[in-house]
Amino acid sequence: MDQLAALLDGPRARGAFLLRSILDPPWSLRIQDEAPLSVIAQVSGESWIVLDGDRDPVRLSAGHVAISRGPQPYTVADDPATTPQIVIHPGQRCATIDGESLYETMDLGVRTWGNSLGGGTVLLTGTYNLEGEVSRRLLEALPPLIVQPGGPLIALLSAEIVKDEPGQEAVLDRLLDLLLIAVLRSHFATYEAPAWYRAMGDPVVGKAMRMLHNNPAHPWTVASLAAQVGVSRASLARRFTELVGEPPMAFLTDWRLALAADLLREPDATIGSVAAKVGYGSPFALSAAFKRVRGVSPQAYRAGASQ
């Protein structure tokens, strides 16, 4: 597993919110659902995305996909100057500016919503509710907004989103995952990618990172990791630090504790079971490392997460 795959592993789309919107101008949606990650695919027409703050509006044309990193609010409209008429609240509750529910009045069928069945603008929207620590580490590497071509996956998702067949929810979840990964790959190939993503392409460091990702419980040392990838200890340490921005064992510690934070959210997990899964020999060792790096004990972290 690499860190891009980890974005969707565990907290991957499961019953993700998916909606087709059909709209005729003038329209403007104020999005304040606090979703950590949203995907907006433009099927037809065009839209403008306006992020809060001193930012220029971004045009979304047919065939393109926008990825918005929350939870900051933003606006999607037919024109940047159009005043918001509708607010999308947490839980995908749709209301007028005055708070009147629009759930029934704008319902246009299976996973379809809007102000006109014949509207010239068609959007597909999917939202992820990512709460894991692994996902947090990756989301922090993304800019507030990404826009890239969506390719044939947009047409496929558009065809499937209106179906109401057995297993359809699973089909839509996987298509949303594929669309997200395709857009992130395209973005990282076009713009400056985070260090960990670029390092994955290195024949030595990338192999070492995959070993750490795939087997965090192994008692790794720099020497044992170097032996596995076929270079000297000094060479691996120098090259890994140059490309990733931190030494191999610091990277491993951060990865283990991120995984531990995710596992601690599971109701049946114990400190001992989590410690074994992420490479700590005892609950005490995990607790000490967790508190040293994150400032709270695993017990306190889990209590806060449950609230």
Backbone as a ProteinNet text record, in pm:
[ID]
protein_1_A
[PRIMARY]
MDQLAALLDGPRARGAFLLRSILDPPWSLRIQDEAPLSVIAQVSGESWIVLDGDRDPVRLSAGHVAISRGPQPYTVADDPATTPQIVIHPGQRCATIDGESLYETMDLGVRTWGNSLGGGTVLLTGTYNLEGEVSRRLLEALPPLIVQPGGPLIALLSAEIVKDEPGQEAVLDRLLDLLLIAVLRSHFATYEAPAWYRAMGDPVVGKAMRMLHNNPAHPWTVASLAAQVGVSRASLARRFTELVGEPPMAFLTDWRLALAADLLREPDATIGSVAAKVGYGSPFALSAAFKRVRGVSPQAYRAGASQ
[TERTIARY]
84.1	0	87.6	57	125	30.6	78.8	-2.4	-121.2	-113.9	-231.2	-338.3	-297.2	-392.8	-451.3	-369.8	-417.5	-526.1	-531.8	-636.7	-775	-785	-915.1	-921.7	-816.2	-819.5	-869.2	-964	-1024.8	-1138.7	-1111.9	-1221.4	-1260.8	-1240.2	-1281.5	-1433	-1482.2	-1624.6	-1706	-1791.1	-1886	-2019.7	-2109.4	-2235.4	-2214.2	-2116.8	-2087.2	-2208.9	-2219.7	-2327.3	-2297.9	-2392.8	-2379.8	-2509.5	-2498.6	-2617.1	-2591.9	-2693.8	-2691.1	-2776.8	-2721.3	-2794.3	-2819.2	-2944.2	-2981.2	-3033.6	-2969.1	-2996.9	-3007.1	-3096.8	-3109.4	-3075.4	-2999.7	-2965.8	-3091.7	-3083.3	-2968.8	-2975.3	-2859.7	-2853.2	-2720.1	-2723.3	-2603	-2622	-2527.3	-2534	-2422.7	-2459.4	-2362.1	-2335.2	-2212.4	-2179	-2109.3	-2178.7	-2119.2	-2151.9	-2131.8	-2161.5	-2047.8	-1931.8	-1815.5	-1753.9	-1785.4	-1725.4	-1575.9	-1492	-1346.7	-1303.8	-1379.7	-1340.7	-1465.3	-1475	-1588.9	-1538.7	-1612.4	-1580.5	-1698.5	-1671.1	-1775.9	-1738.2	-1820.1	-1793.9	-1894.2	-1842.6	-1927.5	-1962	-2088	-2132.4	-2164.5	-2237.3	-2271.3	-2283.4	-2277.2	-2280.3	-2149.7	-2155.2	-2038.1	-2079.4	-1985.2	-2008.4	-1887.2	-1907.6	-1798.2	-1790.3	-1670.3	-1648.8	-1577.1	-1635.8	-1581.5	-1547.5	-1417.8	-1374.1	-1381	-1408.3	-1409.5	-1270.9	-1267.3	-1139.1	-1108.4	-990.7	-948.5	-892.2	-981.9	-940.6	-1021.9	-959.6	-1029.7	-1124.8	-1243	-1334.4	-1268.9	-1304.7	-1248.3	-1360.1	-1338	-1438.2	-1428.3	-1543.5	-1551.2	-1630.7	-1563.6	-1629.8	-1662.8	-1746.8	-1791.8	-1672.5	-1677.3	-1569.8	-1461.7	-1474.7	-1375.3	-1430.8	-1337.7	-1372.9	-1299.9	-1371.8	-1311.8	-1308.9	-1197.6	-1187.1	-1168.3	-1261.7	-1256.5	-1220.3	-1119.9	-1077.5	-1141.7	-1227.9	-1299	-1215.7	-1282.8	-1428.1	-1469.7	-1382.7	-1417.8	-1532.2	-1625	-1737.2	-1690.1	-1773.1	-1747.6	-1880.7	-1878.4	-2000.1	-1980.9	-2084.5	-2087.6	-2205.6	-2181.4	-2286.3	-2272.9	-2378.9	-2374.8	-2286.3	-2269.6	-2187.5	-2134.7	-2010	-1956.6	-2036.8	-2110.6	-2185.7	-2324	-2369.5	-2502.1	-2506	-2602.8	-2616.6	-2665.2	-2604.9	-2649.6	-2798.4	-2866.6	-3009.2	-3035	-2940.2	-2957.8	-2834.1	-2854.7	-2744.5	-2746.6	-2630.5	-2615.7	-2547.3	-2621.1	-2573.7	-2513.2	-2447.3	-2398.3	-2510.3	-2471	-2571.2	-2642.8	-2590.8	-2647.8	-2791.3	-2820.7	-2952.3	-2956.2	-3055.6	-3067.7	-3178.6	-3149.4	-3247.2	-3226.6	-3329.6	-3316.1	-3227.6	-3195.4	-3116.7	-3188.8	-3321.6	-3401.4	-3421.8	-3368.9	-3378.3	-3491.3	-3568.1	-3679.1	-3625.9	-3670.5	-3623	-3663.7	-3571.7	-3599	-3592.4	-3589.9	-3570.7	-3675.2	-3802	-3908.3	-3930.8	-3923	-3956.5	-3857.3	-3733.1	-3633.6	-3596.1	-3671.5	-3646.9	-3689.9	-3595.9	-3624.7	-3610	-3603.7	-3593.7	-3477.8	-3437.6	-3333.3	-3201.9	-3157.6	-3032.3	-3022	-3134.2	-3137	-3213.9	-3162.1	-3212.7	-3186.2	-3270	-3244.4	-3366.5	-3356.4	-3468	-3535.6	-3485.9	-3547.5	-3494.1	-3584.9	-3541	-3472.9	-3505.6	-3443.9	-3329	-3277.1	-3170.3	-3044.9	-2975.3	-2856.6	-2730.2	-2733.8	-2616.9	-2642.7	-2553	-2564.5	-2434.3	-2446.9	-2332.7	-2351.1	-2240.3	-2239.6	-2155	-2210.7	-2140.6	-2128.8	-2007.2	-1984.7	-1905.3	-1941.7	-1869.7	-1818.9	-1696.1	-1633	-1634.4	-1665.4	-1653.6	-1533.8	-1415.3	-1290.8	-1254.6	-1236.9	-1205.4	-1074.9	-1014	-896.1	-770.9	-676	-549.4	-467.6	-471.7	-398.8	-450.4	-582.2	-640.7	-605.3	-602.8	-568.9	-430.5	-335.8	-199.8	-195.1	-278	-278.7	-356.6	-469.1	-549	-471.5	-384.9	-306.4	-209.3	-180.5	-90.4	-162.8	-296.6	-373.4	-402.6	-408.6	-451.8	-602.1	-655.1	-798	-886.2	-838.6	-919.6	-831.4	-873.8	-806.4	-908.6	-870.1	-955	-873.8	-924.2	-855.9	-960.4	-921.2	-1013	-1051.5	-1176.3	-1225.4	-1223.9	-1212.7	-1207.9	-1338.9	-1332.6	-1455.1	-1526.3	-1460.4	-1525.4	-1645.8	-1646.9	-1761.4	-1886.1	-1874.2	-1989.2	-2037	-1942.9	-1979.4	-2053.3	-2001.8	-2067.8	-2203.6	-2212.1	-2338.8	-2445.4	-2404	-2500	-2544.4	-2455	-2485.1	-2557.2	-2540.8	-2592.2	-2744.9	-2810.4	-2957.1	-3019.6	-2937.7	-2991	-3026.1	-3126.3	-3167.6	-3176.5	-3057.4	-3049	-2976.5	-2989.8	-2918	-2767.7	-2707.7	-2563.8	-2521.5	-2617.1	-2582.7	-2497.3	-2521.4	-2443.4	-2295.2	-2263.9	-2124.1	-2062.3	-2139.3	-2090.7	-2055.1	-2144.3	-2121.3	-2002	-1988.4	-1873.8	-1742.5	-1734.4	-1608.9	-1582.4	-1687.1	-1667.4	-1620.1	-1675.5	-1631.4	-1485.1	-1445	-1304.5	-1214.1	-1254.5	-1173.3	-1159.4	-1269.2	-1264.3	-1172.1	-1180.4	-1093.6	-947	-914.3	-774.2	-722.8	-805.9	-764.1	-733.1	-817.2	-795.5	-670.3	-649.7	-530.4	-403.2	-405.2	-289.2	-259.6	-364.7	-348.1	-293.5	-344.2	-297.2	-150.6	-112.7	25.5	122.2	72.7	157.5	173.8	78.7	78.2	143.7	118	168	269.3	323.1	421.5	356.8	401.4	346.7	417.4	351.8	419.4	540.5	634.5	760.1	736.3	641.4	619.1	570.3	494	443.5	555.5	639.7	752.5	849.1	870.2	964.9	919.7	787.3	737.5	788.9	827.8	877.8	1025.6	1095.1	1237.5	1255.4	1343.4	1356	1402.2	1476.2	1524.2	1430.5	1407.6	1325.2	1180.4	1130.1	992.8	971.9	1067.5	1058.6	1061.8	1148.8	1157	1027.3	968.7	842.9	731.1	725.6	620.1	636.8	760.9	783.5	735.9	764.3	719.8	567.9	508.4	362.7	295.2	346.4	278.7	300.5	408	437.5	490.9	406.5	454.4	489.1	435.2	461.6	598	664.1	795.8	896.6	989.9	1090.4	1198.7	1161.2	1253.4	1365.9	1482.7	1593.3	1638.4	1716.1	1767.3	1851.9	1927.8	2014	1931.6	1825.5	1745.4	1668.5	1622.1	1550.5	1645.3	1767	1866.4	1901.6	1912.7	1943.8	1833.8	1708.8	1595.9	1592.7	1635.8	1631.6	1765.3	1868.9	1994.4	2090.6	2089.4	2186.1	2246	2346	2406.8	2316.3	2339.2	2261.7	2276.6	2400.3	2424.9	2359.7	2367.8	2309	2157.8	2091.7	1946.4	1907.1	1976	1941.2	1953.8	2061.6	2084	1979.7	1956.6	1864.7	1720.5	1681.3	1545.4	1518.4	1612.5	1594.7	1588.4	1671.4	1671.7	1538.6	1481.7	1361.2	1232.5	1226.5	1103	1098	1214.4	1218.3	1235.3	1247.9	1272.5	1338.3	1411.4	1479.5	1379	1424.3	1333.2	1261.4	1330.7	1266.5	1168.8	1195.8	1099.4	973.3	992.2	878.4	797.5	866	798.1	721.4	780.8	711.4	583.2	591	472.9	365.2	407.1	312.4	247.8	327.9	273.4	172.2	205.1	116	-10.4	0.2	-120.1	-212.4	-154.6	-233.8	-294.1	-213.7	-263.2	-381.5	-373.1	-483.6	-611.1	-598.8	-716.3	-771.7	-683.2	-727.7	-790.8	-745.5	-800.6	-946	-992.2	-1132.4	-1225.5	-1169.3	-1253.1	-1297.6	-1426.1	-1479.9	-1419.8	-1378.8	-1328	-1176.2	-1110.5	-964	-915.5	-804.5	-736.1	-600.5	-540.1	-407.7	-308.6	-322.4	-232.7	-250.1	-374.6	-397.3	-349.7	-369.4	-322.3	-170.2	-108.1	38.3	96.6	38.9	89.6	74.9	-32.9	-58.2	33.2	81.8	162.4	309.5	351.3	494	551.3	467.5	518.7	506.8	610.6	618.7	527.3	473	387.6	295.4	184.9	97.4	172.6	265.6	341.5	425.5	490.5	575.2	492.4	373.9	287.1	240	199.5	149.3	255.9	378.8	487	514.2	519.3	545.2	429.1	308.5	189.6	183.7	208.2	201.9	316.4	434.6	550.2	525.4	466.6	447.8	319.2	210.2	78.6	33.5	107.1	77.5	-32.7	-96.5	-200.6	-178.5	-232.1	-222.5	-320.8	-299.7	-397.7	-538	-547.5	-677.9	-747.2	-672	-731.3	-769	-684.2	-715.7	-844.6	-858.3	-978.7	-1101.6	-1090.6	-1204.1	-1245.7	-1147.1	-1179.6	-1239.6	-1189.3	-1242	-1385.9	-1418	-1554.3	-1655.4	-1606.8	-1696.4	-1716.7
-119.4	0	124.5	224.8	352.1	454.4	577.8	673.1	723.5	719.5	755.1	648	521.2	413.7	423.1	465.8	475.7	581	676.3	776.5	712.5	601.2	536.4	401.3	361.2	233.6	255.7	178.3	200.7	297.9	430.1	525.1	547.1	448.9	465	480.8	518.7	544.9	421.5	438.2	334.3	402.6	384.2	455.3	605.5	647.2	790	863.8	990.3	1072.1	1099.4	1066	1089.3	1148.4	1251.4	1320.3	1376.2	1364.8	1433.1	1558.6	1672.3	1798.9	1848.4	1885.3	1940.8	2081.6	2180.2	2318.9	2409.7	2507.9	2614.4	2746.4	2834.4	2964.1	3047	3136.7	3156.7	3060.1	3010.9	2923.1	2943.2	2924.4	2938.3	2859.6	2768.9	2680.7	2715.9	2744.3	2769.8	2637.8	2582.8	2452	2471.3	2435	2442.4	2315.2	2201.1	2070.7	2018	2087.3	2051.7	1917.6	1867.6	1742.4	1762	1669	1684	1681.5	1609	1597.2	1582.7	1663.4	1657.2	1647.4	1572.7	1555.9	1609.3	1701.2	1760.4	1738.5	1663.8	1634.3	1710.9	1784.8	1862.6	1777.9	1734.8	1651.7	1738	1846.4	1938.4	2079.6	2176.4	2314.9	2356.4	2462.1	2506.6	2561	2562	2613.4	2693.8	2770.3	2844.8	2807.1	2782.9	2751.4	2869.5	2918.5	3035.1	2993.7	2986.1	2954.7	3079	3058.6	3171.4	3233	3361.8	3430.6	3503.6	3557.8	3638.2	3547.3	3477.3	3383.3	3410.2	3389.7	3406.9	3289.9	3316.1	3207	3111.7	2984.3	2881.6	2825.2	2825.6	2776.1	2625.2	2558.6	2414.3	2386.9	2339	2313.2	2165.4	2133.7	1996.2	1902.4	1787.7	1690	1705.9	1808.1	1831.5	1796.5	1771.3	1732.8	1824.1	1868.6	1948.2	1865.9	1874.8	1814.9	1928.3	1939.4	2044.5	1983.7	2039.7	1994.3	2081.6	2020.9	2093.5	2106.9	2149.6	2173.5	2316.8	2398.8	2537.9	2547.6	2640.9	2657.8	2712.1	2691.9	2747.4	2757.2	2817.8	2838.5	2781.3	2715	2667.5	2735.5	2799.9	2881	2883.7	2931.6	2948	3065.3	3159.1	3277.9	3323.6	3367.7	3410.1	3521	3599.3	3712.1	3672.6	3551.5	3509.4	3491.7	3553.4	3544.7	3405.9	3343.7	3210.5	3208	3106.1	3087.7	2967.2	2873.6	2746	2718.6	2661.6	2626.5	2476.2	2412.1	2270.1	2260.4	2209	2201	2063	2045.2	1912.1	1809	1686.8	1583.6	1597.3	1686.4	1713.7	1765.4	1838.7	1900.7	2025	2027.6	2134.9	2230.1	2360.5	2458.6	2590.6	2673.8	2809.4	2890	3010.8	3099	3123.4	3120.9	3144.6	3018.7	2903.5	2781.5	2688.6	2720.7	2634.6	2513.8	2393.5	2271.3	2265.2	2217.8	2202.8	2057.2	1966.2	1824.9	1773.7	1804.3	1752	1837.1	1968	2055.5	2045.1	2002.1	1993.6	1849.9	1754	1613.2	1583.9	1529.5	1500.7	1352.2	1265.5	1122.2	1057.9	939.3	861.5	939.3	971	1044.8	1168.4	1231.6	1347.7	1461.1	1580.3	1697.4	1819	1921.6	2042.6	2128.6	2228.9	2320.8	2301.9	2205.3	2180.9	2051	1961.4	1836.2	1861.2	1973.7	2005.9	2103.6	2120.4	2217.6	2186.6	2291.6	2274.7	2241.1	2254.6	2223.7	2095.8	1999.4	1873.3	1850.9	1833.9	1809.2	1676.8	1608.1	1490.8	1525.5	1506.1	1542.5	1421.8	1399.3	1293.2	1349.6	1311.3	1361	1245	1262.2	1165.5	1221.8	1136.9	1175.2	1102.7	1156.4	1094.2	1144.6	1053.8	1094.3	1034.1	945.8	875.9	961.5	924.4	995	975.2	855.2	833.3	928.8	940.5	1030.4	1175.7	1213.4	1350.4	1387.6	1297.3	1324.3	1350.1	1281.2	1296.2	1418.8	1444.5	1560.6	1690	1692	1812.7	1843	1744.2	1766	1822.6	1827.7	1873.1	2022.3	2091.3	2231.2	2238.6	2357.4	2368.4	2324	2340.7	2304.3	2250.2	2138.8	2078.3	2067.1	2102.5	2083.7	2013.6	1900.2	1820.8	1753.8	1713.5	1636.2	1505.5	1465.8	1344.4	1221.9	1240.2	1126.4	1048.7	925.4	845.1	806.1	818.7	781.7	869.9	994.8	1081.8	1024.8	981.5	924.9	796.8	716.2	590.8	617.4	710.6	745.1	808.9	890.3	954.9	853	747.8	643.7	559.9	537.4	448.6	519.3	649.7	719.2	719.8	705.5	710.2	571.3	467.2	331.7	295.2	211.8	165.2	13.2	-49.8	-193.9	-255.4	-387.4	-452.7	-427.8	-393.6	-368.5	-236.3	-149.4	-24.4	67.6	66.2	152.4	116.9	-12.7	-54.7	-14.4	-27	13	161.9	242.8	386.9	425.7	358.9	386.1	361.4	248.7	214.8	310.9	350.2	444.9	579.8	622	747.9	738.6	625.9	606.1	614.7	548.1	548.4	689.3	764.5	900.3	987.2	973.1	1050.4	1018.4	890.4	851	900.7	890.8	936.4	1085.9	1164.2	1308.9	1342.4	1273.4	1299.3	1262.7	1151	1114.2	1220.7	1265.5	1367.6	1497	1533.4	1656.1	1644.5	1533	1516.9	1506.3	1462.6	1456.8	1594.2	1684.1	1815.8	1922.3	1914.6	2015.4	1953.5	2036.3	1989.8	1891.8	1769.3	1665.6	1669.2	1622.3	1615.1	1523.4	1544	1469.5	1319.5	1275	1131.8	1070	1146.6	1093.9	1082.4	1184.4	1179.6	1068.1	1049.9	948.2	807.7	786.5	653.3	604.9	697.8	659.6	626.1	648	616.2	465.7	400.1	253.8	203.9	284	242.9	290.8	420.6	477.3	432.7	426.6	381.9	240.1	153.1	15.1	10.4	91.3	95.4	146.6	248.8	303.2	200.5	127.8	25.1	-84.1	-119.9	-219.9	-169.6	-45.1	11.5	22.8	63.2	75	-60	-159	-289	-373	-347.3	-429.2	-342.8	-253.9	-164.1	-236.1	-357.1	-429.5	-497.2	-505.5	-569.1	-486.9	-551.5	-477.6	-416.5	-319.3	-259.9	-182.1	-189.1	-98.4	-43.9	61.5	113.7	7.8	-69.3	-172.3	-282.8	-329	-437.9	-389.4	-265.4	-210.2	-192.5	-146.4	-128.7	-262.7	-366.6	-499	-548	-518.2	-561.4	-491.9	-366.8	-293.6	-297.6	-359.3	-383.5	-267.5	-181.2	-71.7	-68.4	15.9	27.6	106.8	88.8	161.3	312.3	358.3	501.8	557.1	478.7	523.2	536.7	438.4	445.3	563.1	580.1	688	824.1	843.2	970.9	994.5	892.7	908	923.6	846.9	853.8	993.7	1045	1176.1	1286.4	1275.8	1376.8	1381.1	1264.2	1258.6	1274.5	1217.5	1219.2	1338.1	1383.6	1497	1459.2	1330.7	1282.9	1146.3	1104.2	974.6	858.7	740.7	625.1	591.3	593.7	554.3	659.9	785.7	890.1	875.5	843.1	818.4	699.2	593.4	474	504	579.6	614.8	691.7	788.3	867.3	779.8	687.6	596.3	504	448.3	358.2	430.5	551.5	623.1	670.7	700.4	733.9	613.1	496.5	373.8	344.8	364.5	340	430.5	556.5	648.9	602.8	551	496.6	375.9	283.9	159.9	187.6	290.4	322.9	365.4	404.3	442.2	321.5	204.1	84.9	45	15.1	-4.6	-122.1	-226.9	-345.7	-346	-242.5	-239.1	-214	-279.1	-252.3	-191.2	-126.8	-68.8	-178.2	-296.1	-406.4	-457.9	-473.2	-524.1	-424.5	-296.8	-193.9	-190.6	-200.6	-200.1	-312.2	-431.4	-546	-523.9	-460	-441	-336.2	-243.1	-134.5	-140.3	-250.7	-270.2	-228.3	-212.8	-182.7	-307.1	-334.9	-460.1	-469.7	-357.7	-359.5	-238.9	-244.6	-127.1	-5.1	-31	80.4	151.1	72.2	131.2	217	166.2	245.8	371.9	358.6	474.4	582.7	540.2	637.6	710.8	636	698.6	788.2	740.7	816.2	949.2	944.8	1067.7	1161.8	1105.9	1188.9	1266.4	1200.7	1264.3	1345.5	1293.9	1357.7	1435.8	1423.8	1505.8	1453.2	1343.4	1281.8	1131.4	1065.1	919.3	857	731	663.5	663.1	644.6	644.7	779.7	885.8	1020.3	1051.2	1006.6	1027.6	956.8	832.1	756.1	818	866.2	930.5	1055.4	1134.2	1253.1	1222.4	1117.5	1079	1031.4	960.3	908.3	1019.8	1132.4	1245.5	1327.2
0	0	0	-84.9	-77	-14.8	5.1	78.7	-2.1	-135.1	-213.5	-197.8	-198.6	-175.6	-35	60.2	197.7	213.7	121.2	125.6	122	49.6	34.1	101.9	171	240.9	382.5	424.8	556.2	542	531.5	516.7	371.4	284.7	145.8	139	21.4	7.8	45	143.5	182.4	203.2	109.5	117.8	108.9	26.4	12.2	-42.6	-5.2	-60	-206.7	-293.3	-437.4	-489.7	-573	-622.1	-762.1	-846.6	-975.9	-964.3	-1004.4	-999.2	-1141.1	-1169.8	-1300.6	-1275.9	-1336.1	-1299.3	-1420.9	-1409.8	-1508.7	-1441.6	-1507.2	-1446.9	-1421.3	-1324.2	-1234.4	-1116.1	-1075.5	-958.6	-887.1	-756.9	-676	-547.5	-520.8	-404.4	-307.3	-186.1	-80.8	-9.8	-23.9	31.4	165.2	271.4	404.9	482.2	411.3	471	557.4	555.5	636.8	596.6	478.7	433	411.7	459.1	440.4	294.2	210.2	70.1	-15.1	-120.9	-212.8	-355.8	-437.9	-579.9	-660.4	-752.2	-835.9	-981.9	-1053.8	-1195.3	-1281.5	-1378.5	-1468.3	-1589.8	-1598.9	-1710.9	-1832.1	-1810.9	-1919.5	-1864	-1952.6	-1910.2	-1845.3	-1766.8	-1694.3	-1558.4	-1466.4	-1332	-1288.6	-1184.6	-1122.9	-976	-928.9	-788.1	-724.1	-617.4	-548.6	-405.6	-375	-240.3	-152.3	-25.1	67.3	76	99.1	107.9	-21.6	-26.5	-141.1	-250.3	-318.5	-423.2	-550	-664.8	-791.2	-815.1	-873.7	-909	-1008.4	-999.9	-1086.8	-1174.3	-1303.9	-1398.2	-1411.8	-1409.7	-1426.5	-1553.1	-1658	-1785.1	-1799.4	-1897.4	-1917.1	-1934.6	-1866.9	-1875.3	-1771.1	-1686.7	-1581.8	-1444.4	-1353.3	-1216.4	-1119.8	-1018	-911.2	-783.3	-710.6	-578.2	-479.7	-387.4	-287.3	-152.4	-88.4	44.4	149.9	231.9	336	462.6	568.8	579.2	550.8	492.8	468	366.6	386.5	291.8	157.5	56.6	-75.5	-149.7	-266.5	-345.1	-484.5	-536.1	-674.1	-741.8	-856.9	-917.6	-1069.5	-1132.8	-1278.4	-1316.6	-1223.4	-1245.5	-1109.5	-1102.1	-972.1	-906.2	-986.5	-932.1	-880.5	-909.4	-865.5	-714.3	-650.6	-504.7	-465.2	-364	-321.3	-286.1	-338	-311.9	-223.6	-223.7	-155.6	-71.3	46.5	135.7	161	144.1	174.9	310.8	408.4	545.7	574.7	690.2	728	722.8	682.9	662.7	530.5	443.5	311.8	320.1	425.6	439.6	352.3	264.2	166.2	208.9	209.3	253.9	181.8	187.1	136	231.6	190.3	276	408.4	404.3	524.9	607.7	560.9	638.2	601.1	498.2	456.8	379.7	417.3	354.2	207.2	123.6	-20.3	-64.1	31.7	0.9	-97.5	-72.6	-157.8	-281.8	-268.3	-381.1	-496.4	-468.2	-574.3	-609.6	-558.8	-590.2	-733.4	-813.4	-954.5	-988.1	-888	-916.4	-843.2	-889.8	-823.2	-818.9	-699.8	-676.6	-765.5	-793.4	-883	-816.9	-834.4	-764.3	-851.1	-841.2	-916.9	-933.2	-1021.3	-1042.9	-1177.1	-1258.8	-1389.4	-1448.6	-1486	-1549.4	-1683	-1747.3	-1875.6	-1863.9	-1744.4	-1722.9	-1803.5	-1842.5	-1926.2	-1849.7	-1717.8	-1635.8	-1557.6	-1572.7	-1498.7	-1422.8	-1292	-1203.9	-1131.2	-1109.5	-1022.3	-900.8	-783	-660.3	-569.5	-518.2	-420.9	-304.5	-183.9	-66.9	17.1	67.2	156.5	298.1	393.5	533.5	592.2	564.9	609	747.8	841.7	977.7	1027	949.2	996	994	1078.4	1084.3	957.6	898.4	773.7	667.8	656.8	558.4	587.1	714.2	750.3	698.7	711.8	668	517.7	443.1	298.9	255.4	321.8	285.7	305.5	405	430	317	233.5	120.5	-1.2	3	-112.2	-102.4	-216	-214.6	-188.3	-160.3	-132.6	-248.9	-372.6	-488.2	-599.4	-657.8	-772.7	-885.7	-1006.2	-1123.6	-1230.6	-1277.1	-1377.9	-1468.6	-1591.3	-1675.7	-1608.4	-1626.2	-1561.8	-1649.1	-1782.2	-1872.9	-1878.5	-1925.5	-1945.8	-1816.9	-1703.4	-1577.5	-1546.7	-1595.5	-1571.1	-1636.8	-1763.3	-1833.8	-1766.7	-1719.4	-1653.9	-1523	-1443.3	-1317.9	-1343.8	-1448	-1482.9	-1520.7	-1589.1	-1629.4	-1511.1	-1415.6	-1303	-1188.8	-1176.4	-1058.7	-1053.1	-1168.1	-1170.8	-1164.6	-1155.4	-1148.5	-1004.6	-989.6	-857.8	-862.8	-863.1	-879.3	-760.3	-741.9	-631.2	-640.2	-528	-524.7	-582.7	-614.5	-682.4	-596	-466.9	-377.9	-383.4	-385.7	-393.5	-526.7	-634.3	-767.3	-767.5	-713	-712.8	-624.9	-510.2	-423.9	-495.8	-565.8	-634	-750.5	-821.8	-931.6	-878.7	-766.1	-706.2	-664.9	-605.5	-569.1	-691.3	-799.4	-921.4	-978.3	-977.9	-1029.8	-945.4	-814.4	-725.3	-749	-755	-775.5	-910.2	-1014.7	-1147	-1146.6	-1078.7	-1074.2	-992.5	-880.3	-799.8	-875.8	-946.6	-1027.9	-1132.3	-1198.6	-1301.6	-1241.7	-1126.7	-1060.7	-1022.3	-959.6	-915.5	-1033	-1148.1	-1266.9	-1331.4	-1303.5	-1367.2	-1280.6	-1151.1	-1058.4	-962.2	-876.7	-780	-682.9	-687.2	-599.9	-465.2	-358.3	-229	-235.1	-144.6	-147.4	-141.5	-55.9	-42.2	-172.1	-252.6	-379.5	-481.5	-489.2	-582.6	-544.4	-413.2	-367.9	-401.8	-416.2	-448.8	-584.3	-671.1	-802	-804.5	-695.4	-688.5	-668.2	-745.9	-736.1	-600.3	-528	-395.5	-285.6	-279.5	-172.8	-185.9	-309.1	-328.5	-279	-306.2	-257.7	-105.5	-46	100.3	161.3	102.1	153.4	146.2	36.5	23.1	128.2	159	263.5	399.2	430.1	556.8	561.8	451.4	444.8	462.6	393.5	388.7	513.7	586.8	703.6	818	872.1	976.8	1106.1	1127.8	1252.6	1254.6	1139.7	1134.7	1215.2	1285.6	1364.8	1276.1	1198.7	1102.5	1172.3	1108.7	1136.6	1002.9	1004.3	876.9	808	885.3	827.4	762.1	829.7	771.8	649.7	653.8	538.5	420.4	447.6	341.1	277.6	359.8	305.9	212.8	246.8	165	29.2	24.5	-102.5	-175.9	-114.3	-183.9	-189.7	-86.4	-80.9	59.5	77.9	209.9	303.3	431.6	532	513.9	495.4	480.6	354.8	246.4	120.7	131.8	194.4	209	297.1	410.2	501.7	433.7	358.1	290.6	181.2	98.2	-14.8	33	133.2	186.9	243.9	321.4	382.7	278.4	175.1	69.1	-4.9	-35.4	-118.2	-38.3	80.4	159.6	254.4	296.2	387.4	532.9	562.2	697.9	689.6	794	793.3	792.3	750.2	740.5	870.6	983	1107.6	1158.4	1128.8	1164.1	1080	952.2	863.4	914	954.8	1004.3	1133.2	1221.9	1346.7	1317.8	1228.4	1194.1	1131.6	1045.8	979.8	1082.2	1172	1274.6	1363.4	1404.4	1495.2	1423.8	1294.1	1217.9	1208.3	1180.2	1176.9	1313.8	1418.9	1554.3	1585.6	1544.2	1569.4	1500.7	1379.2	1309.7	1383.9	1423.1	1488.3	1623.6	1692.3	1823.9	1817.1	1699.5	1682.7	1680.2	1655.2	1647.8	1788	1805.5	1941.1	2017.2	1948	2015.7	2032	1987.2	1992.7	2134.7	2167.9	2294.7	2263.1	2361.9	2340.6	2302.4	2364.4	2333.6	2192.3	2146.3	2010.7	1906.2	1932.8	1838.9	1836.2	1952.1	1958.7	1874.7	1883.6	1807	1657.2	1615.6	1472.6	1409.4	1489.5	1431.7	1472	1537.8	1557.6	1690.6	1791.7	1925.4	2012.1	2089.7	2163.7	2283.1	2327.2	2445.6	2442.9	2517.2	2528.5	2583.3	2676.6	2734.4	2627.9	2540.7	2436.2	2341	2301.5	2213.8	2284.7	2411.2	2485.2	2497.5	2524.9	2539.8	2409.3	2297.4	2167.7	2126.1	2148.6	2109.9	2184.6	2315.4	2395.2	2361.6	2333.1	2299.2	2169.9	2069.5	1938.8	1932.3	1992.2	1976.6	2098.4	2207.1	2323.5	2413.8	2375.3	2457.7	2458.6	2559	2564.7	2466.9	2427.1	2341.4	2402.1	2533.9	2599	2585	2606.3	2595.2	2450	2357.1	2216.5	2177.9	2218.5	2185.7	2248.7	2369.7	2434.7	2359.6	2312.9	2237.9	2102.8	2036.8	1906	1915.8	2024.4	2038.5	2060.7	2114	2136.3	2010.8
[MASK]
+++++++++++++++++++++++++++++++++++++++++++++++++++++++++++++++++++++++++++++++++++++++++++++++++++++++++++++++++++++++++++++++++++++++++++++++++++++++++++++++++++++++++++++++++++++++++++++++++++++++++++++++++++++++++++++++++++++++++++++++++++++++++++++++++++++++++++++++++++++++++++++++++++++++++++++++++++

